[in-house]
Amino acid sequence: MEVVGYADQFSVAPGETVRFHVSCKQPTYQADIVRLIHGDPNPKGPGFKEELVATPVSGEYPGRRQDIHTGSHIIVPDVPLLGLHDGFTLHAWIYPTTPQKGVQGILTKWSEAEGGYGLVLDEGGVLAVWLTDPAGRTEQVRINTPLRSLDWYFVAATFDAHSGQIAVYQEPLRTWPQDQTRATATATTQLQATPTTPVDCVMAGLWQTGDDGESRIGRHFNGKIDRPGVFRRALSRDELLSLQRGASPLAFGDDLVAAWDFSAEVASDTVIDTSPHGLHGRAINMPARAMTGYNWSGAETDFRNTPHEYGAIHFHDDDLEDAGWQVDFSWTLPAECRSGVYAARLRTEGGEDHIPFFIRPPRGQATADIAFLAPTNSYLAYANEQLTTLPPALFPNRKQGELAPDDHYIRENRLLSLYDSHADGSGVCYSSRLRPIVNMRPRYHMRALNCPHQLPADLHLIDWLEAKGHAYDVITDEDLHAEGLDLLAPYKVIITGSHPEYWSGPMLDALETYLNTGGRLMYLGGNGFYWITSFAPGRPHVVEVRRRVGTRSWHAKPGEYHHSTTGEPGGLWRDRGRTPQRLVGVGFTTQGFDNSAPYERKPDGFDPRAAFIFEGIGDKEAIGDFESLVLNYGAAGFELDRAEHSLGTPAHALVLASSSGHSDSYQHVIEEVLLSDSQQGGTVNPKVRADMVYFEYPQGGAVFSASSIAWDGALSHNQYENTVSRITDNVLRRFAAEGPLSE
């Protein structure tokens, strides 16, 4: 991409400042602020719509390239104590996942420019110690037997500066007959002392000099590290054996320099040193915490109950929390700024990018009776998705041919979503907004489906609100998580996006209370309220998901189902008794990616309570039986929800209409399939459908659920004059009006 960027926040209120970070290959670029209305360029719809906003931002800016550097690691600030002039012992438990991938730092104070000391995996996937003396002479001692992947090893390196003896040890946790990976290497060197290289100590990487001459961490380790430590002398083989068997490093007294406990403060980026010296470190780029250690017994799966068995951190060379780019320009919003979906539009020779953000109303206020709740958690979950682990046969509409520049950018920069796996095969459990999210763009078409999804699909709804003259505010998931009921209470109606899949506990609590105290919700999507999602304390730009059961693209490893950021069990809300059916009457039942289908009105659709919903709709008229901007045709498609009393749909809920005629591309969700029986496709399984549902809450509250991701893609058909548009307008006008819902 010729120009690309990100904002420092998703949601900003009048009077606050939003900052933009930009990378541009060209000498200059033009920046403007625009209000986004409709992004989808499909000629079957109303086309791309944006509105230029007059701001001081508009102008030409110097271009500069800002690169993305992935890879998680730990940095411990340099102190004289780490000089280790008379010798040292470095030790840790490690679980390598890609040992053959080249040089990987384990525990290092090493600079490629100046040397130092470090315990590493070298080019051959074998354990080695690197050592440079003050005169610049380097010694490398390696074990000739490569480590196995996906096995635990106790590893150590010792150096005695007085005798010149160097030793490297690797001991597998599990040993087998004729196991050659249990090995030791020794050497005698002429080096007389360790260096005083003025670099910070690093775990899971080492210092490199980049092409730009800058020094940064590279050579990242893939896998787990548990209980690393440093001593100021060479421990004997018996002393190392005692550490391997679980002896406390503190028992070695003044010889101990540092002993890091990765099981402490796992919700933070702090890494605790338990030694008296307090050489605490900081985890960079969100390596996975609350991970099972070498001694995990399986007796407990909650890290909070047996923290000593969760002493590992899983590092990846493609982790990324914060791109760390410099700010290129900023905008302080005027007090009268209208709430809506906005973007910084960047244009340069051969390229354009939009950096979306959301302007909420002034904090503590509402400027309309209607609020669109932008599903920013879901935007983060799908941020830069590649879906490389899913079979192409699932996606019959998949875009063929060359990758678009944005897809190229995702792959070239190793950007990952919560649907992808790391390079070592482990699932991605954290996502951050402090990086370019190039599929969160108004024109973006999801390559797997060749149609809009998430933000560009939600702009179908924003465009419809504009076309129908409905005044609305825009709020976000992040706002809701932080502010709860206070954010929702001023509004008569909350409208969801097309795919509000990822919800935190505080968000659900707020919405449930809002509905029980008279609030009204229009759930205009599918597969909502599904995955348990948490925000990292003190880092609202990061969300976490641990996938287990449910329809998923990866599965958390045994014992690693609990979120490190909150400690709560991950997975589906339904498995914690909070089914979507209880909240909105429907829950995820199927997904399919060929075409959508129309709805047929059911007997409940003629109930007098629902008469206002079908005003202007014929008794036998199909709903959404026409071309759509999502999956080509029909209003019920992509992912669908159904009513199910056994899962919590209230007894008084009305199933107004249901879809039918789905192909076998649509399969019943795996979490409800107990035995494989080849009877789960749309042509044979009656649960493969979308149910349009309406029911009342106490004190005048109510819910209308469309139950389809494709619903919003049908709103603009025939110049917004169609059954989907009419029903949506009927419900919204009645929900936003004063007085009771039914006569």
C-alpha positions in Angstrom: 0.0 0.0 0.0 1.3 3.4 -1.0 -0.2 5.0 2.1 -1.6 3.4 5.2 -2.3 4.3 8.9 -4.2 4.0 12.1 -5.7 6.2 14.8 -4.8 6.1 18.4 -8.4 5.4 19.4 -11.6 4.2 17.9 -14.0 6.4 19.8 -13.6 10.2 20.4 -15.9 12.8 21.8 -16.2 16.5 20.9 -13.4 18.5 22.6 -11.0 15.5 22.5 -8.1 14.8 20.3 -7.6 11.9 17.9 -4.1 11.2 16.6 -3.1 9.6 13.3 -0.1 7.5 12.5 0.8 7.2 8.8 3.3 5.4 6.6 3.6 6.7 3.1 6.0 5.5 0.4 5.6 8.8 -1.6 7.2 12.2 -0.7 3.8 13.7 0.3 0.2 12.8 0.8 -3.1 14.7 1.2 -5.1 14.3 4.4 -8.7 15.2 5.0 -11.5 14.3 7.4 -14.6 12.7 5.9 -17.8 11.4 7.3 -18.5 7.9 6.0 -22.0 7.1 4.8 -21.8 4.1 2.4 -18.6 2.3 1.4 -19.7 -0.5 -0.8 -18.8 0.3 -4.5 -21.1 -2.5 -5.7 -23.1 -1.0 -8.7 -26.2 -2.8 -7.5 -26.3 -0.5 -4.5 -26.1 3.3 -3.9 -22.4 3.4 -4.4 -19.6 5.0 -2.4 -20.7 7.9 -0.3 -18.5 10.2 1.9 -18.9 13.8 3.0 -15.8 16.0 3.3 -15.6 17.8 6.7 -13.9 21.2 6.9 -11.2 20.9 9.5 -7.7 22.2 10.1 -6.4 18.7 9.2 -6.9 19.2 5.5 -3.6 19.7 3.8 -0.5 18.1 2.4 1.9 16.3 4.7 5.4 14.9 4.2 5.4 11.2 3.6 7.7 8.8 5.5 7.8 5.1 5.7 7.0 3.6 9.1 7.5 -0.1 9.4 5.9 -2.8 11.4 8.1 -4.9 13.6 6.4 -8.0 15.0 7.6 -10.4 17.6 7.0 -10.7 21.4 9.8 -10.6 23.9 10.7 -9.4 27.4 13.0 -6.5 28.1 14.8 -6.1 31.5 16.6 -2.8 31.8 20.4 -3.0 32.0 22.0 -2.7 35.4 25.7 -3.2 36.5 24.6 -6.4 38.3 24.0 -8.0 34.8 27.7 -7.5 33.9 28.6 -10.9 35.4 32.3 -10.3 35.1 33.4 -13.5 36.9 31.1 -15.9 35.1 27.4 -16.8 35.0 24.7 -19.4 34.8 21.7 -18.8 32.5 18.9 -21.3 32.8 15.2 -21.8 31.8 12.6 -24.4 30.9 11.7 -24.0 27.2 9.1 -25.5 24.8 10.3 -24.7 21.3 7.6 -24.7 18.6 9.8 -23.9 15.5 13.3 -24.9 16.6 14.5 -25.2 12.9 13.5 -21.6 12.0 16.9 -20.0 12.5 18.6 -18.2 15.3 16.2 -17.5 18.3 17.2 -15.8 21.5 16.2 -17.4 24.7 17.9 -15.4 27.5 20.4 -12.9 26.1 22.3 -9.7 26.8 23.7 -9.8 23.3 24.0 -7.2 20.5 24.9 -8.3 17.0 27.0 -5.1 16.8 28.8 -5.4 20.2 28.4 -9.0 21.3 27.7 -9.9 24.9 26.4 -13.2 26.3 23.3 -15.2 25.6 21.6 -18.6 25.6 20.1 -19.2 22.1 18.9 -21.6 19.5 21.3 -21.3 16.6 20.8 -21.8 12.8 20.7 -25.6 13.2 17.9 -25.6 15.8 20.4 -26.5 18.5 21.1 -25.0 21.9 24.1 -22.8 22.1 25.8 -20.2 24.3 27.4 -17.1 22.8 30.0 -15.1 24.6 32.2 -12.1 23.8 34.9 -10.8 26.0 35.8 -7.1 26.4 38.5 -7.4 23.7 35.8 -8.4 21.2 36.7 -12.1 21.0 33.7 -14.4 20.6 33.1 -18.0 21.6 30.1 -20.1 20.6 29.5 -23.5 22.2 26.7 -25.6 20.9 25.1 -28.9 21.4 25.1 -30.9 18.2 21.7 -32.5 18.7 18.7 -30.4 17.6 15.8 -30.0 20.1 12.5 -31.6 19.3 9.6 -29.3 18.8 6.6 -29.3 21.2 8.6 -30.9 24.0 9.8 -29.3 27.3 13.5 -29.0 28.0 15.5 -27.7 30.9 18.3 -25.7 29.4 21.3 -24.0 30.9 24.6 -22.4 30.1 27.5 -21.8 32.5 30.8 -19.9 32.2 33.6 -19.7 34.7 35.8 -16.8 33.9 38.7 -18.1 36.1 39.0 -21.5 34.5 37.6 -20.6 31.1 35.2 -23.5 31.3 31.9 -23.2 29.3 29.1 -25.7 29.4 25.7 -26.0 27.8 23.1 -28.5 29.0 19.7 -29.6 27.7 17.6 -32.1 29.5 14.2 -33.2 28.1 11.3 -33.4 30.5 10.4 -36.7 29.0 13.2 -39.0 28.2 13.0 -42.0 25.9 15.4 -44.9 25.3 18.3 -43.8 23.2 17.1 -40.2 23.5 19.8 -38.1 21.8 18.3 -34.8 22.8 19.6 -35.3 26.4 23.0 -33.7 25.9 25.8 -31.6 27.2 28.5 -29.6 25.4 31.7 -28.3 27.1 34.6 -26.2 26.0 37.6 -24.4 27.5 38.1 -20.8 26.2 40.8 -18.2 26.5 38.1 -15.6 27.2 38.9 -14.1 30.6 35.7 -12.1 31.4 32.3 -11.5 30.2 31.6 -8.2 28.4 29.9 -5.1 29.6 27.8 -4.6 26.5 25.4 -1.7 27.3 22.2 -3.3 26.1 19.1 -4.4 28.0 18.6 -8.0 28.9 16.2 -9.7 26.5 14.1 -12.9 26.8 12.8 -14.5 23.6 15.0 -12.4 21.3 18.2 -10.5 20.9 19.4 -7.1 19.8 19.9 -6.6 16.0 20.8 -3.7 13.8 18.2 -3.1 11.1 18.7 -1.9 7.6 17.9 1.6 8.7 20.8 1.4 11.2 18.5 1.3 14.2 18.9 -1.2 17.0 15.9 -3.3 17.8 14.9 -6.7 19.1 14.9 -9.5 16.5 15.6 -13.2 16.3 12.4 -13.9 18.3 11.8 -17.3 20.0 8.7 -19.2 19.1 7.4 -21.2 22.0 7.1 -21.2 25.7 9.7 -20.1 28.3 9.2 -21.0 32.0 11.2 -20.0 35.1 14.3 -18.3 33.5 17.0 -17.2 35.8 20.6 -15.8 36.1 23.4 -16.5 38.6 26.7 -14.6 38.9 28.8 -17.8 38.9 28.9 -21.1 37.1 26.7 -23.6 39.0 27.8 -27.2 39.2 26.0 -30.0 37.4 24.5 -31.1 40.7 23.3 -27.6 41.4 21.6 -27.4 38.0 20.0 -30.7 38.6 18.5 -29.4 41.8 17.0 -26.4 39.9 15.7 -28.8 37.3 14.0 -30.8 40.1 12.3 -27.7 41.5 14.7 -26.2 44.0 14.1 -22.5 44.7 16.6 -20.2 43.1 16.4 -18.1 46.3 18.2 -21.0 48.1 21.5 -20.0 46.3 21.7 -16.7 48.3 23.9 -13.9 47.0 24.8 -15.9 43.9 21.3 -15.3 42.5 21.0 -12.3 40.2 17.4 -12.8 38.9 14.7 -15.4 38.9 11.6 -14.4 36.9 8.2 -15.7 37.8 5.9 -15.6 34.7 2.9 -16.7 36.8 2.8 -13.4 38.6 0.7 -10.4 37.4 -0.3 -12.2 34.3 -3.0 -9.6 33.4 -0.3 -7.0 33.0 2.8 -6.5 30.9 5.0 -6.6 34.0 7.4 -9.5 34.5 8.3 -10.1 38.1 11.8 -10.9 39.4 11.5 -12.8 42.7 15.1 -12.1 43.6 16.0 -9.4 46.2 17.3 -7.3 43.3 13.9 -6.7 41.7 15.1 -6.8 38.1 11.5 -6.7 36.8 10.9 -6.7 33.1 8.3 -5.7 30.6 6.6 -8.0 28.1 6.4 -6.4 24.6 3.8 -7.2 22.0 1.5 -9.3 24.1 3.0 -12.8 24.3 0.4 -15.2 25.6 0.3 -15.4 29.4 -1.5 -17.7 31.8 -0.1 -20.6 29.9 0.7 -24.1 31.2 4.2 -24.6 32.3 6.5 -27.6 32.2 5.0 -28.9 35.4 1.3 -28.6 34.6 -0.4 -31.7 36.0 -3.8 -31.4 34.4 -5.4 -31.5 37.8 -6.5 -27.9 37.5 -7.4 -25.8 34.4 -7.7 -22.4 36.1 -4.4 -20.7 36.4 -5.6 -18.8 39.4 -5.9 -21.9 41.5 -2.5 -23.4 40.7 -0.3 -20.5 39.6 2.9 -22.5 40.1 1.8 -24.7 37.2 1.2 -21.8 34.9 4.7 -20.3 34.9 5.1 -20.2 31.2 4.7 -17.4 28.6 4.2 -18.3 25.0 6.2 -16.1 22.6 5.6 -15.7 18.9 7.7 -14.0 16.2 4.5 -12.5 14.7 2.9 -11.1 17.9 2.0 -7.4 17.7 0.4 -5.1 20.3 1.4 -1.6 19.2 3.0 -0.7 15.9 4.6 2.2 17.8 4.5 4.6 14.8 5.1 8.3 15.3 2.1 10.7 15.1 1.8 12.5 11.8 -1.1 14.7 12.5 -4.0 15.1 14.9 -7.4 16.7 15.2 -9.1 18.2 18.2 -12.8 17.9 17.6 -14.9 21.0 17.9 -17.7 21.1 20.4 -20.4 21.1 17.8 -19.1 18.0 16.0 -21.8 15.6 14.8 -21.8 12.0 16.0 -21.1 9.5 13.3 -18.7 7.3 11.5 -15.7 9.2 10.2 -12.3 8.6 8.7 -9.0 10.4 8.0 -8.8 10.1 4.2 -5.2 9.8 2.9 -4.4 10.3 -0.8 -1.1 10.1 -2.6 0.1 9.2 -6.0 -1.1 5.7 -6.7 -2.8 5.1 -3.4 -5.6 6.0 -1.0 -6.5 4.9 2.5 -9.2 5.7 5.0 -8.5 5.4 8.8 -11.9 5.0 10.4 -12.9 6.3 13.8 -16.2 7.0 15.6 -17.3 10.4 16.9 -19.6 9.8 19.9 -21.8 12.4 21.5 -20.3 14.5 24.3 -19.5 12.3 27.3 -22.5 12.0 29.6 -24.9 13.2 26.9 -27.1 11.9 24.0 -27.9 14.0 20.9 -30.5 11.7 19.5 -33.1 9.1 20.7 -31.3 6.4 18.6 -27.8 5.0 19.0 -25.9 2.8 16.6 -23.7 0.5 18.7 -20.6 0.0 16.5 -19.4 -3.6 17.2 -15.7 -2.6 17.5 -14.9 -5.8 19.4 -15.9 -7.7 16.3 -13.9 -5.4 14.1 -10.9 -6.2 16.3 -11.6 -9.9 16.2 -11.6 -9.9 12.4 -8.8 -7.3 12.1 -6.6 -8.2 9.2 -8.1 -11.7 9.0 -6.6 -14.2 6.6 -8.6 -17.3 7.6 -5.7 -19.4 6.3 -6.7 -22.4 8.4 -10.1 -22.8 6.9 -10.7 -24.9 3.8 -11.3 -22.9 0.6 -14.3 -25.2 -0.2 -16.3 -23.4 2.4 -16.2 -20.2 0.4 -17.8 -20.7 -3.1 -17.8 -16.9 -3.8 -14.1 -16.5 -2.8 -12.4 -13.8 -4.9 -9.9 -15.3 -7.3 -6.8 -13.9 -8.9 -4.2 -11.6 -7.6 -4.3 -10.3 -4.0 -5.4 -6.7 -3.6 -2.8 -4.2 -2.2 -4.5 -4.4 1.2 -4.4 -8.2 1.3 -0.8 -8.0 0.3 -0.1 -5.6 3.1 -1.7 -8.0 5.6 0.5 -10.9 4.5 3.7 -9.0 4.0 3.5 -7.5 7.5 2.3 -10.7 9.2 -0.8 -9.0 10.6 -3.1 -11.5 12.3 -6.7 -11.6 13.4 -8.3 -13.7 16.2 -9.3 -16.1 13.4 -5.7 -16.8 12.4 -2.9 -18.9 13.8 0.6 -17.9 14.6 3.5 -19.1 12.5 4.0 -21.9 15.0 0.4 -23.1 14.7 -0.9 -21.8 18.0 -4.1 -19.7 17.9 -4.1 -15.9 18.1 -5.8 -14.9 21.3 -5.1 -11.1 21.5 -6.0 -8.3 19.1 -5.1 -4.6 19.2 -6.3 -1.4 17.5 -2.9 0.2 17.7 -1.8 -1.0 14.2 -3.2 -0.7 10.7 -6.4 -2.6 10.3 -6.7 -2.6 6.5 -9.9 -4.7 6.2 -11.7 -2.1 8.5 -12.1 0.2 5.5 -15.2 1.4 3.8 -14.6 -0.2 0.4 -13.2 -3.5 1.7 -14.6 -6.7 0.4 -13.8 -9.8 2.5 -11.8 -11.9 0.1 -13.3 -15.2 1.3 -16.8 -14.0 0.5 -16.2 -11.3 -2.1 -18.7 -9.0 -0.3 -18.6 -6.5 2.6 -18.2 -7.6 6.2 -18.0 -5.8 9.5 -17.5 -2.0 9.1 -18.2 -1.8 5.4 -21.3 -4.0 5.9 -22.4 -1.8 8.8 -22.2 1.3 6.6 -25.2 -0.3 4.7 -27.1 0.5 7.8 -25.6 4.0 8.3 -26.6 4.8 4.7 -30.1 3.6 5.3 -30.5 5.7 8.5 -29.3 8.7 6.5 -31.7 8.0 3.6 -34.7 7.6 5.9 -33.9 10.7 7.9 -33.3 9.1 11.3 -31.2 11.1 13.7 -28.7 8.9 15.5 -25.6 8.8 17.7 -22.7 6.4 17.3 -21.2 4.6 20.3 -18.8 1.7 20.4 -18.3 -1.6 22.3 -15.3 -0.1 24.0 -17.5 2.8 25.3 -20.1 0.3 26.5 -17.6 -1.8 28.3 -16.1 1.2 30.1 -19.3 3.1 30.9 -22.0 0.4 31.1 -25.7 1.4 31.6 -24.9 5.1 31.9 -24.0 5.1 28.2 -27.2 3.3 27.0 -29.8 4.8 29.4 -30.4 8.1 27.5 -31.5 6.3 24.4 -34.9 5.0 23.4 -33.4 2.6 20.9 -30.1 0.8 20.5 -29.3 -0.7 17.0 -26.6 -3.3 16.6 -24.3 -3.8 13.7 -24.6 -6.7 11.3 -22.2 -9.0 13.2 -22.0 -8.1 16.9 -20.3 -11.4 17.9 -17.8 -10.5 20.6 -19.1 -9.3 24.0 -17.6 -8.7 27.4 -19.4 -9.4 30.6 -19.9 -5.7 31.6 -21.3 -5.1 28.1 -23.9 -7.9 28.5 -24.7 -6.7 32.0 -25.4 -3.2 30.8 -27.6 -4.2 27.8 -29.6 -6.6 29.9 -30.3 -3.9 32.5 -31.1 -1.4 29.8 -33.7 -3.8 28.4 -35.2 -4.6 31.8 -35.7 -1.0 32.6 -37.5 0.0 29.4 -34.9 0.1 26.7 -35.4 -1.2 23.2 -33.0 -3.0 21.0 -32.9 -3.7 17.3 -30.6 -6.6 16.7 -30.0 -6.2 12.9 -27.5 -8.9 12.5 -26.6 -12.6 13.1 -24.3 -14.6 15.3 -24.3 -12.0 18.0 -23.5 -12.2 21.7 -21.4 -15.3 21.1 -17.8 -15.2 22.1 -16.6 -14.3 25.6 -14.4 -11.3 25.2 -12.2 -9.4 27.7 -10.3 -6.1 27.7 -6.8 -6.0 29.1 -6.8 -3.9 32.3 -5.1 -0.6 31.7 -4.9 -1.4 28.0 -8.3 -0.8 26.4 -6.8 -1.2 22.9 -6.4 -4.9 23.5 -9.1 -7.6 23.6 -8.7 -11.3 24.3 -10.5 -14.4 23.2 -9.8 -18.0 24.1 -11.5 -20.4 21.7 -12.9 -23.6 22.9 -16.0 -25.5 21.7 -18.2 -23.6 19.4 -17.7 -22.8 15.7 -14.0 -21.9 15.6 -10.9 -21.6 13.4 -8.6 -22.8 16.2 -8.8 -24.4 19.6 -7.0 -23.4 22.8 -4.6 -25.9 24.2 -5.7 -28.0 27.2 -5.5 -25.9 30.4 -5.3 -22.6 28.5 -9.0 -21.7 28.3 -9.0 -19.0 30.9 -8.3 -15.4 29.9 -5.0 -14.0 31.1 -6.5 -10.5 31.2 -9.4 -11.2 33.5 -9.1 -14.8 34.7 -12.5 -15.7 33.4 -13.2 -18.9 31.5 -13.2 -18.3 27.8 -15.3 -19.8 25.0 -19.0 -19.2 24.4 -21.4 -17.2 26.5 -23.9 -20.0 26.1 -21.6 -22.3 28.0 -21.7 -19.9 31.0 -25.5 -19.9 30.9 -25.8 -16.5 29.1 -27.3 -17.7 25.8 -28.2 -15.1 23.2 -31.7 -16.6 23.2 -32.2 -15.3 26.8 -31.2 -11.8 25.8 -32.5 -11.3 22.2 -34.7 -14.4 21.7 -32.4 -16.0 19.1 -28.9 -17.5 18.9 -26.4 -18.7 16.3 -27.7 -21.7 14.4 -26.0 -21.9 11.0 -23.5 -20.3 8.6 -23.2 -20.6 4.8 -21.4 -18.6 2.2 -23.1 -19.2 -1.2 -26.4 -17.2 -1.3 -28.9 -15.9 1.2 -32.7 -16.6 1.1 -35.9 -14.7 1.8 -38.1 -14.9 4.9 -41.7 -16.3 4.9 -44.1 -14.8 7.4 -45.3 -17.2 10.2 -48.5 -17.4 12.2 -47.0 -15.3 15.0 -46.4 -12.6 12.4 -50.2 -12.0 12.3 -50.4 -11.5 16.1 -51.9 -8.1 16.9 -48.8 -7.3 19.0 -46.7 -7.4 15.9 -49.2 -5.5 13.6 -47.0 -2.4 13.6 -44.0 -4.4 12.3 -45.8 -5.4 9.1 -47.6 -2.2 8.2 -47.4 -1.9 4.4 -46.4 -5.6 4.0 -48.7 -8.0 2.2 -49.9 -11.1 4.1 -48.2 -13.5 1.7 -45.4 -11.2 0.6 -41.9 -12.7 0.9 -39.4 -10.6 2.9 -36.0 -10.0 1.3 -36.7 -11.9 -1.9 -34.4 -9.8 -4.1 -30.8 -9.0 -4.8 -28.6 -8.1 -1.9 -25.2 -6.4 -1.4 -24.2 -9.4 0.9 -23.9 -12.8 -0.8 -25.7 -11.6 -3.9 -29.4 -12.4 -3.1 -31.8 -12.6 -0.1 -32.0 -11.0 3.3 -31.3 -14.2 5.4 -27.7 -15.3 4.9 -24.1 -15.5 5.9 -24.7 -16.4 9.5 -28.2 -16.9 11.0 -29.9 -17.2 14.3 -33.0 -19.1 15.4 -35.4 -19.1 18.3 -35.1 -22.0 20.8 -37.1 -22.1 24.0 -34.8 -24.8 25.4 -32.0 -22.3 25.2 -33.9 -19.4 26.7 -36.1 -17.8 24.1 -39.0 -16.3 26.2 -42.3 -18.1 26.0 -44.1 -14.9 24.9 -41.6 -14.2 22.1 -43.2 -14.1 18.6 -41.4 -15.9 15.7 -42.6 -13.5 13.0 -41.0 -15.0 10.0 -38.4 -17.6 9.1 -36.1 -18.3 6.1 -36.0 -21.5 4.2 -34.5 -23.1 1.1 -30.9 -22.8 2.2 -28.3 -25.0 0.5 -26.0 -27.5 2.1 -23.4 -24.8 2.1 -25.3 -23.8 5.3 -24.5 -26.2 8.1 -25.9 -26.5 11.6 -23.5 -25.1 14.2 -21.0 -27.6 15.6 -21.8 -26.8 19.2 -25.2 -28.4 18.8 -24.1 -31.4 16.9 -23.4 -34.3 19.4 -22.9 -37.1 16.8 -21.8 -36.9 13.2 -24.8 -37.9 11.1 -24.4 -36.1 7.7 -27.8 -34.6 8.3 -26.8 -31.0 9.2 -27.1 -29.2 5.8 -29.7 -26.7 4.8 -31.5 -29.1 2.5 -32.3 -31.6 5.4 -32.0 -29.9 8.8 -34.9 -27.7 9.9 -32.7 -25.8 12.3 -30.8 -24.2 9.4 -32.9 -21.1 9.2 -33.2 -17.5 10.4 -36.0 -16.6 12.7 -37.3 -13.0 12.9 -38.3 -12.5 16.5 -40.1 -9.8 18.5 -40.9 -9.7 22.2 -41.4 -7.3 25.0 -39.3 -6.6 28.1 -40.6 -5.1 31.4 -41.4 -1.4 31.7 -41.9 -1.0 27.9 -38.7 -2.5 26.8 -38.6 -4.7 23.7 -36.3 -6.5 21.2 -36.6 -7.0 17.5 -34.1 -9.6 16.1 -33.6 -9.9 12.3 -31.2 -12.8 12.9 -29.1 -12.5 9.7 -25.8 -10.8 8.9 -27.1 -10.2 5.4 -30.1 -8.2 6.6 -28.5 -4.7 6.3 -27.2 -5.6 2.8 -30.8 -5.7 1.6 -31.9 -2.3 2.9 -31.0 -0.2 -0.1 -32.6 -2.4 -2.8 -35.0 -0.5 -5.1 -34.0 2.9 -3.7 -34.7 1.8 -0.1 -38.3 0.8 -1.0 -38.5 -2.9 -0.2 -39.8 -5.3 2.5 -36.6 -5.3 4.5 -36.4 -1.5 4.6 -40.1 -1.2 5.4 -40.0 -3.6 8.3 -36.8 -2.0 9.7 -38.4 1.5 9.4 -41.7 0.4 11.0 -39.9 -1.1 14.0 -37.5 1.8 14.4 -40.1 4.5 14.3 -42.3 2.7 16.8 -39.4 1.8 19.1 -38.3 5.5 19.1 -41.8 6.8 19.7 -43.4 7.7 23.0 -46.1 5.4 24.5 -46.7 1.7 24.4 -45.6 -0.5 21.5 -48.9 -2.0 20.7 -52.4 -0.6 20.8 
